[in-house]
Amino acid sequence: MSADTLSSDTLSTDTLGPGALSPDALITHFVGASALILVAAHSGGWLARRLGQPYIVGQLATGIALGPSLLGSMAPDAYAALFPTAIGPALTGLAQFSLVVFLFAVGYELDLKMLGVRARSSVNVALASFAVPMAVGSGCALLFGDALHDLGMPGDLSPGMVVFAGVALATTAVPVLTAIVRENGLSRTVPGVVAVSAAGVLDAICWTVLAGALLEAGGGDGAGGGLGWPWRVLLTVGYVALMACAARPLLRLLLWRTRLEPSLRMALLIGFALGSAWVTHALGLHVIFGALLAGVVVPREAGGTLDPDLLRPLLSVASLLLPFFFVLSGQSVALNSMTGTGWAALAVVTLLAVVTKIGSGAAAAGLGGLDRHDAWTVGILLNTRGLTELIALNAGLDAGLLSAPLYTVLVFMALATTLLTQPLLLLNARLATRERRPESARSTAVKPYAG
């Protein structure tokens, strides 16, 4: 056999470099790792649901378990065999693809018109549950610079880092919150409607502020083409205006009048989302903003209803592939490198995240006319961080706004606050039932005759 006819599996390390994999071996490792990720993550999600926790919690925990903190520490040889460095770019690409499809669906679902008659109350709850955690998070970043320095952050924090610290505490995971509301039968209750509506407003605020922080940071990895942040802001505003004024009418014409086949329409829209994600990344933002914006500008059906033939496959593809994002996130979690400062920071950050979010949300809901227990329900629901927090943390890590140790702390904070949601809801419901039971007994008791 001549050298010209060598197959890919006979390539030597002299050709590929030391430690490199041949194309066939790369495909084999990638397929095997993908099988493990899908089965393990969805099994973890099923187990979490059986334990009364959101599906996403099990997937996130599985992603961390498959990372260097657990699998890499307990079985380093198995970890190296399952996840060789060479397949990293392929896993990253698939994770980003799943994230774009998921956030495209989130943007398409986002509808602030659902605020309805409780618009004022929901907006006030959203503003309070954003402003208080944001102020506390940013203030702590400025006050405890030495502790953050021990966690790998620079001694002189940039404005983007300070803002990001606030966003990390202010974020609420709308998809996870919506699932919890639905699973607890709160969809048609006042606190459920207020919490979901406020979370939608809060989501829009947090994404906007996060975009500003990333623009100030330059997006990381050379994104932004070396442009200064004023130019990136100007180009971003221009791009948003172009999407709203030009892309939306064109999509309305394409989707409503031409009656494309469902498969072709889906391909065009996902391509549209990927293209938008590429543009925002080139502008110095993360791909998540382009995907969200693409979903927001896609027109709904007549009457403002969602197209189930579009939304259902989008969510199916995203839910199937999101485990790749969780595993990618788990690769950056370094639990075995946590120091005493890291554990102390985790305890403090988790406490602040819970108190500021639940307290501010409940107080604003109470001022809006809800009774005490309904107000606490709103605050507890808004404390759910989950997937949205993880997406924001990954964007901050990529942009250099977070160090790896601080990223680990905040990932576990997101996991802890999400895990607390269901137990706190049950506790609040039991307390409400206990308080209302004596009142009901008193109201139905036979009063003595006073004649």
RARAZI-V111792 format. One record per residue. OMEGA is omega in radians with two decimals (* if undefined). D_LAST is the distance of its C-alpha to the last C-alpha in Angstrom with 2 decimals. Layout:
OMEGA,D_LAST + OMEGA,D_LAST
This chain:
-3.10,115.01 + -3.14,115.74 + -3.11,113.63 + -3.08,112.75 + 3.11,111.07 + 3.07,108.94 + -3.06,105.41 + -3.08,102.41 + 3.11,101.74 + 3.13,105.21 + -3.10,104.87 + 3.09,105.59 + 3.07,103.89 + 3.14,106.96 + -3.03,105.92 + -3.07,102.17 + -3.10,102.14 + 3.09,101.03 + -3.11,97.71 + 3.11,97.43 + 3.02,96.50 + 3.14,98.47 + 3.13,96.74 + 3.12,96.25 + 3.11,94.85 + 3.12,92.56 + -3.14,91.16 + 3.13,90.74 + -3.11,88.81 + 3.13,86.64 + 3.13,85.75 + 3.12,84.97 + 3.13,82.84 + 3.11,80.98 + 3.14,80.18 + -3.10,78.83 + -3.09,76.74 + -3.09,75.10 + -3.08,74.32 + -3.07,73.21 + -3.14,71.04 + 3.02,69.21 + 3.07,68.77 + 3.09,67.27 + 3.10,64.92 + -3.14,63.85 + 3.12,63.25 + 3.13,61.20 + 3.09,58.96 + 3.13,58.51 + 3.10,57.40 + 3.13,54.78 + 3.10,56.97 + 3.13,58.48 + -3.06,61.74 + -3.14,63.53 + 3.11,62.86 + 3.12,64.83 + 3.12,67.67 + 3.12,67.90 + 3.10,67.90 + 3.11,70.63 + 3.09,72.68 + -3.13,72.57 + 3.14,73.43 + -3.12,76.49 + -3.09,77.70 + -3.09,79.88 + -3.09,77.01 + -3.12,76.35 + -3.14,78.86 + 3.12,81.60 + -3.07,81.03 + -3.12,80.56 + -3.06,83.25 + 3.13,85.48 + 3.11,88.15 + 3.12,85.68 + 3.14,84.13 + 3.13,87.59 + -3.12,88.48 + -3.07,85.27 + 3.07,85.13 + -3.08,88.66 + -3.05,89.02 + -3.11,90.94 + -3.14,87.95 + 3.14,85.84 + 3.13,86.71 + 3.11,85.93 + 3.12,82.51 + 3.12,81.82 + 3.13,82.80 + 3.09,80.52 + 3.13,77.64 + 3.10,78.14 + 3.14,78.35 + 3.14,75.03 + 3.12,73.45 + -3.14,74.76 + -3.14,73.42 + -3.09,70.00 + 3.00,69.64 + 3.09,70.97 + 3.10,68.08 + 3.11,65.62 + 3.13,67.01 + 3.14,66.78 + -3.04,63.10 + -3.11,62.21 + -3.12,60.23 + 3.07,58.39 + -3.12,57.05 + 3.14,54.36 + 3.02,52.51 + -3.02,50.76 + -3.14,47.56 + -3.10,47.31 + -3.08,50.86 + 3.13,50.08 + -3.12,47.89 + 3.12,50.50 + 3.11,53.39 + 3.09,51.70 + 3.14,51.03 + -3.13,54.66 + -3.14,56.07 + -3.10,54.08 + 2.97,54.91 + -2.99,58.53 + -3.08,58.98 + 3.10,57.48 + 3.13,59.37 + -3.13,62.45 + -3.13,62.48 + -3.14,61.89 + 3.13,64.53 + 3.12,67.15 + 3.12,66.40 + 3.10,66.84 + 3.13,70.11 + -3.06,71.39 + -3.03,70.10 + -3.14,71.14 + -3.13,74.57 + 3.11,76.18 + 3.10,73.88 + 3.10,74.51 + 3.07,78.21 + 3.11,77.99 + 3.04,76.58 + 3.11,79.64 + 3.13,78.55 + -3.14,81.02 + -3.14,80.76 + -3.08,80.43 + 3.07,77.77 + 3.09,78.35 + 3.12,75.69 + 3.11,75.26 + 3.13,74.53 + 3.12,71.91 + -3.12,70.20 + 3.10,70.38 + 3.09,68.65 + 3.13,65.67 + -3.13,65.73 + 3.11,65.75 + -3.02,62.33 + -3.02,60.91 + 3.00,61.76 + -3.12,59.21 + -3.10,60.37 + -3.13,58.99 + -3.14,60.28 + 3.11,58.80 + -3.14,55.50 + 3.12,55.27 + 3.13,56.00 + 3.10,53.31 + -3.13,50.73 + -3.09,51.73 + 3.14,51.77 + 3.11,48.29 + -3.09,46.74 + -3.01,46.15 + -3.08,48.30 + 3.09,45.49 + 3.13,43.10 + 3.14,42.90 + 3.10,44.42 + 3.13,47.13 + -3.14,48.13 + -3.11,48.14 + -3.13,50.18 + 3.14,52.76 + 3.13,53.12 + 3.14,53.47 + 3.08,55.96 + 3.09,58.08 + -3.14,58.31 + 3.12,58.92 + 3.14,61.65 + 3.13,63.47 + -3.09,63.34 + 3.12,64.57 + 3.14,67.42 + 3.14,68.53 + 3.11,68.57 + 3.09,70.29 + 3.10,72.91 + 3.12,73.62 + -3.14,74.05 + 3.08,76.44 + 3.11,78.40 + -3.12,78.87 + -3.14,80.01 + 3.05,82.41 + 3.13,80.90 + 3.06,82.99 + 3.10,85.99 + 3.13,87.94 + -3.14,85.51 + 3.05,85.75 + 3.13,89.51 + 3.13,89.97 + 3.03,88.26 + -3.05,86.45 + 3.09,82.66 + 3.11,82.74 + 3.13,84.82 + 3.09,82.57 + -3.12,79.51 + 3.14,81.34 + 3.12,82.49 + 3.09,79.06 + 3.11,77.42 + 3.13,80.18 + 3.10,79.68 + 3.13,75.92 + 3.12,76.65 + 3.14,79.30 + -3.10,76.96 + -3.02,74.23 + -3.07,76.56 + -3.06,79.23 + -3.10,78.18 + 3.10,74.81 + 3.12,76.31 + 3.11,79.13 + 3.10,76.76 + 3.10,74.67 + -3.09,77.87 + -3.03,78.98 + -3.01,75.73 + -2.99,74.45 + -3.07,77.64 + 3.12,80.21 + 3.12,78.05 + 3.03,79.73 + -3.09,79.59 + -3.12,76.72 + 3.12,79.14 + 3.12,81.26 + 3.12,78.26 + 3.14,76.90 + -3.14,80.34 + -3.11,80.67 + 3.08,77.26 + 3.04,77.74 + 3.07,81.18 + 3.12,79.60 + 3.13,77.17 + 3.11,80.04 + 3.10,82.15 + 3.10,79.39 + 3.11,78.90 + -3.12,82.64 + -3.10,82.62 + 3.07,79.82 + 3.11,81.51 + 3.13,84.75 + 3.13,82.96 + 3.05,81.93 + 3.08,78.46 + 3.11,77.35 + -3.09,77.51 + -3.08,73.72 + 3.08,73.49 + 3.13,75.88 + 3.10,74.01 + -3.12,70.63 + 3.11,72.15 + 3.11,73.78 + -3.12,70.47 + -3.05,68.70 + 3.10,71.37 + -3.09,71.50 + 3.08,69.84 + 3.09,66.95 + 3.09,66.76 + -3.09,65.86 + 3.09,62.27 + -3.13,62.40 + 3.09,61.83 + 3.10,63.62 + -3.09,66.50 + 3.13,65.67 + 3.05,69.34 + -3.03,70.18 + -3.06,67.31 + 3.12,67.22 + 3.09,70.86 + -3.13,70.72 + 3.12,67.83 + 3.13,69.51 + -3.11,72.78 + -3.11,71.09 + 3.11,68.87 + -2.99,71.91 + -3.12,74.17 + 3.06,71.85 + 3.08,72.59 + 3.09,76.01 + 3.13,74.34 + 3.11,72.29 + 3.08,75.44 + 3.09,77.30 + 3.13,74.54 + 3.12,74.72 + -3.13,78.44 + 3.11,77.77 + -3.09,75.20 + -3.10,77.02 + -3.10,74.59 + 3.11,77.47 + -3.14,78.53 + 3.10,75.17 + 3.07,75.70 + 3.09,73.31 + -3.14,72.89 + 3.13,72.04 + 3.09,69.31 + 3.11,67.85 + 3.12,67.98 + 3.13,66.22 + -3.10,63.33 + -3.11,63.02 + 3.13,63.42 + 3.11,60.87 + 3.13,58.31 + -3.13,58.95 + -3.12,58.84 + -3.06,55.45 + -3.09,53.80 + -3.09,55.17 + -3.13,54.50 + -3.11,51.02 + -3.11,49.96 + 3.13,51.30 + -3.14,50.09 + -3.14,46.54 + -3.14,46.37 + 3.11,47.65 + 3.10,45.31 + 3.09,42.32 + 3.11,43.45 + 3.04,43.76 + 3.12,40.03 + 3.09,39.81 + -2.96,37.24 + -3.06,38.62 + 3.06,39.43 + 3.10,40.85 + 3.08,42.99 + 3.09,44.27 + 3.11,45.14 + -3.13,47.29 + -3.14,49.05 + 3.13,49.75 + -3.13,51.20 + 3.11,53.45 + 3.12,54.82 + -3.12,56.66 + 2.96,60.36 + -2.95,62.40 + -3.11,65.12 + 3.09,65.03 + -3.12,65.46 + 3.10,68.34 + 3.13,70.06 + -3.13,69.80 + 3.10,71.11 + 3.08,74.09 + 3.11,74.88 + 3.11,74.75 + 3.12,76.96 + -3.09,79.49 + -3.14,79.58 + 3.12,80.16 + -3.13,76.83 + 2.95,75.93 + 3.14,77.94 + 3.11,77.86 + 3.12,75.96 + 3.06,73.29 + 3.12,73.07 + 3.12,72.35 + -3.06,69.59 + 3.06,67.90 + 3.12,68.25 + 3.02,66.39 + 3.11,63.77 + 3.13,63.26 + -3.10,63.02 + -3.11,60.56 + 3.10,58.18 + 3.10,58.20 + -3.10,57.59 + -3.00,54.56 + -3.08,52.82 + 3.09,51.46 + 3.14,50.25 + 3.07,48.52 + 3.13,46.81 + 3.12,45.53 + 3.13,44.36 + 3.13,42.51 + 3.12,40.85 + 3.10,39.71 + 3.12,38.29 + 3.12,36.42 + -3.12,35.01 + -3.13,34.00 + -3.08,32.17 + -3.11,30.37 + 3.08,29.29 + 3.12,26.69 + 3.13,25.32 + 3.13,25.08 + 3.14,23.41 + -3.08,20.74 + -3.11,20.13 + -3.13,19.83 + 3.12,17.75 + -3.14,14.47 + 3.13,11.64 + 3.14,9.18 + -3.07,5.74 + -3.09,3.78 + *,0.00
